[in-house]
Each structure stands twice: as C-alpha cells, then as structure tokens.
C-alpha cells in the first residue's frame, strides 16, 4: 500500500454550478494531471451522452466541456494509503478542505 497525496487542484470557475466529488484521482489521472483520465473511465462518455455532444478527448477539450456545462471537479481525499487505484483499499484518509472552493464560489 502506498501513501498518496492529492496533487490535482480543484477544477472550477465562478460560473460552476455543479460540483462532482470523487474520492482520489486514479493512477492514470495522477500521471496525466487531470480528473477521470483512464481510457476505461466512463465519466466524460456519459456526460457527452447526457448533453448530446461528442466525447471530449484531450485535457483541453475536457476542461472546455466542463466549463461549458458549468461543472466543477474535485475529490474529498487529500491524502491516504491506497493500492493502485482501488477505492476499496483506501485507509488513513484525510479530507480535503472544501473551503478552498466555497470561499471562491459566488453567493
């Protein structure tokens, strides 16, 4: 089991109205530096179907898609012990500080 520190910044802007919270980025997402990046992950494919659009492929396309639909992304865990990308193996989890987003959110 490996100790992991969450290194991705929350993705949001002043127009975000939906916050999608995950647990911790997968190994592939951590390698590539953005959320839901494993090719088998269905996150962007599902959202593209919901919005009747093409599935974004690149990080830039994914960010533009999220901005267009006012979707923010972040994770609830700031650090933990984890085996690979298995949420079931998470132990010693420390929570992220949601105030990092809330203090910048419009009221």
Secondary structure, DSSP 8 states (H G I E B T S, - for coil): -EEEE-----B--TT--EEEEESS--HHHHHHTSSS-STT--HHHHHHHHTT-----SHHHHHHHHHHTTEEEEESEEEEEESTT-GGG-EEEEE--THHHHTTS--
